[in-house]
């Protein structure tokens, strides 16, 4: 019997690897069969589609997607489970389908990764996450067994594959959550990065499917669906991938710019000057809108934020009457906390935004709509429209480094050097320490105020650093000092 190890492919939150080097149709079929056995078949029958249990599958624009979907579907149907294919969609489009159909789902995407990659994001019925602790480890183990020993014999009554169009329903669903009909006219440049926003933006913000026209002038950048990413990688977290958008916003005199990643579940915002707005500021802006709505309806709002968001986020939301819950980095942790606390909203500094009214799942498009609604209705004391730069300023009182990765040969030793300098020796003075996710060291209760988080990657020998301080000089000093300790025996990633 062969020894099969999928640990480098099936990670903590999803499946991600190079096609065909790391995986291909054979592995996809084994994963489909394992997904059916672990996630779909146990327990009561799911969903209103039919008496037979079903799974919904979607894919992004990558060339490897169709063959992987077909193989995964074969693995699922051979276990007696129906498959509903919704074709090309965004990841939040797949979550919408899983939510409204109340069936488990699998989205074939590698998100922001380069063209040679593909992957799978899995969920249970109602878009509930499947992560390492909630079934993904079992899916991996069973798929390894199937690849080593052979797939099980297909059941006598296999499932069937059908196709269903869900894009128009997805667009109507989002429009029902945020009303943009009465905002002032806005010009918005959207960089789809040749990813799935090229499909979803016209459907949601345009008039496709008979939707009423909105007061939006959308200037499209790279809306052609092309998984080879001919213009730039669909990863707005990297500053170089925002440059075209920033230039276009200024060139067109736009009110703002929006950039989506490859599967369009994350949205990054650029103001009218071309400056990137911090995802923490967007978390505060959207969170305050949701908190105000909850309170107006007589409910006590709860908002989730991960531990590397700005300290301004809990401060602003708490002052507005919300209860805030701090959690680890990663969508499975956020979604679990969202469901446990019935939180109205959640935000990550990576530009993932989660909504109770969207099945506790993340959707970049809905976050973008909230930003458009806030900007389109913002007026100053004289009644004049407020620019996004001025609106965002209130939500960005501190200075952040952004996430900085360092590739190190010995992660524990690098971490120990930082702890020795800042905690044991207290070289920067008394600090508060917590280890919710990596280590967070804080000097926030006395001046100069700063904090940083240092955590290890789940998949690579990397340490990830985030620093925030009350001013630029302090942030730079702490950042450079910590990086010096981390990289004392290694170079940058």
C-alpha positions, 0 to 999 in steps of 0.5 A, a space after each residue: 500500500 502506498 503512503 499518501 500524505 496530503 498535509 501540504 495540500 489540505 491545510 488548516 482552512 482549505 485545500 490549496 496547491 499547484 495543478 498538476 504538480 500537487 494535485 489533479 482530478 484523481 485527488 479531487 475525486 478522492 476528496 469529493 468522496 471523502 467530503 460526501 462521507 464526512 460532511 454530507 452523509 452523517 446525520 439527518 437528510 439536508 436541504 429542501 432540494 429533494 429527499 436525497 442529500 445534495 451538495 452545491 459546487 462553484 468555481 472561479 475562472 481558473 483553467 483547471 477548474 472544470 476538470 477538478 469540479 467534474 472529478 470532485 462531483 464524480 466522487 460525490 455522486 458515487 457515494 449517492 449524493 446529488 450535485 448542483 453545479 452553479 458554474 462560475 461564481 465568487 466564493 461568497 456566491 457559493 456561500 449564498 447558494 449553500 445558505 439559501 439552498 441549505 446544503 453543503 458546498 465546495 468552492 473551487 478557487 485558489 483565491 489570490 494565489 497565482 494562476 498555477 494554483 487551485 484549491 477548494 473551500 468547503 462548507 456545511 449546510 448554511 455556509 457553516 465552515 469546514 476547517 481542520 477542527 470541524 471536519 477537514 482533517 477527517 476529509 484529508 485522512 479519508 482521501 489519503 486512504 482512498 488514494 492509497 487503497 482505491 476509491 470505494 465501489 460506487 453505490 447502486 443508486 448514485 447521485 445525479 448532477 444538475 446545473 442551476 443559475 444562482 447569480 441573479 438570486 445572489 445579486 437580489 439577495 445582496 441588494 435586499 440588505 443594503 439600499 443604495 437607491 437614494 445615495 448621491 451619485 458616485 463614480 467608482 473604479 473597480 479593479 476585478 483583477 481578471 477575477 470573479 468580481 468581473 462577473 459579480 460587480 455588473 450583476 450586483 451594482 449594474 442593471 443585469 437581470 433587470 435590476 433597477 439602476 443605481 446612482 453609480 458610475 462604475 469604471 471597470 478595470 480588468 473585468 475579463 475573466 482570465 485565470 492567467 491574470 494577464 494584468 496583475 495578480 488578484 491579490 490586493 494585499 500587495 501594494 503593487 497590485 493596487 497601483 493601477 486602481 490608484 492611478 485610475 481613481 485619480 485619472 477619472 476623478 472618482 469618489 473611490 476605488 474598489 479592488 477584489 481578490 481572485 474569488 472576490 470574497 475580499 474587498 480593498 478600498 482606495 479613497 479619492 486621492 488614491 490612498 488605500 484605506 485600512 481594512 481596520 477602518 473599513 471594519 469600524 465604518 461597516 461595524 458602526 453601521 450595523 451596530 446602529 441598525 441593531 440598536 435601532 431595532 432594539 437588539 444589543 449588537 455584538 461585533 467580532 474582530 481579529 487580534 491584528 485589527 486596529 485598537 480603534 476598532 473595539 474603541 469605536 464600536 464599544 463607544 457606539 454601544 456594541 459588545 466586541 469579541 477579539 479572536 484569532 486570525 482565520 475565517 474558521 475562528 471568526 465564523 465560529 465566534 460569529 455563530 456562537 455570539 450571534 454577532 451582527 458583523 465581523 472584520 479581519 485586517 486581511 479585508 474579510 468581512 462577515 455578516 450575520 445576515 449573510 449566513 455568518 459568512 464573509 462577503 467582500 461585495 456586501 462590505 463594498 455596498 456598505 462603504 458606498 452607502 456610507 459615503 453616498 449619504 455622508 454630509 458635513 455640518 454645512 450639508 456638503 458631501 464628505 470625501 472618503 478620505 475625510 470619512 475614513 480619517 475618523 476611523 484611522 487615528 493610529 499608525 500601522 505597519 501592515 503585515 510583514 513576513 520574515 522567512 526564518 530558519 528557526 521560528 522558535 529561536 526567533 520568537 524567543 529572541 523577541 520574548 527575551 528582549 521585550 518580556 524577560 528583560 523588559 527593554 521597552 518597559 513593562 508590557 502586557 502579554 497574551 498568546 491568543 494567536 502567536 504572541 501579542 506584546 502591548 505597551 498601550 496603557 502608558 506612553 508611548 503607546 504601541 503594540 505588536 503581534 508576532 505569529 507563525 505561519 501554519 504552512 511555511 517557516 514564516 513569522 508574521 509581524 503587525 505593529 500599531 502605535 500612536 504615531 509614525 516614529 514610534 511605529 517605525 522604531 518598534 517595527 525595526 527593532 522587532 524585525 532586527 530581532 526576528 531576522 538576526 539569523 535570517 533574511 526577509 521573505 
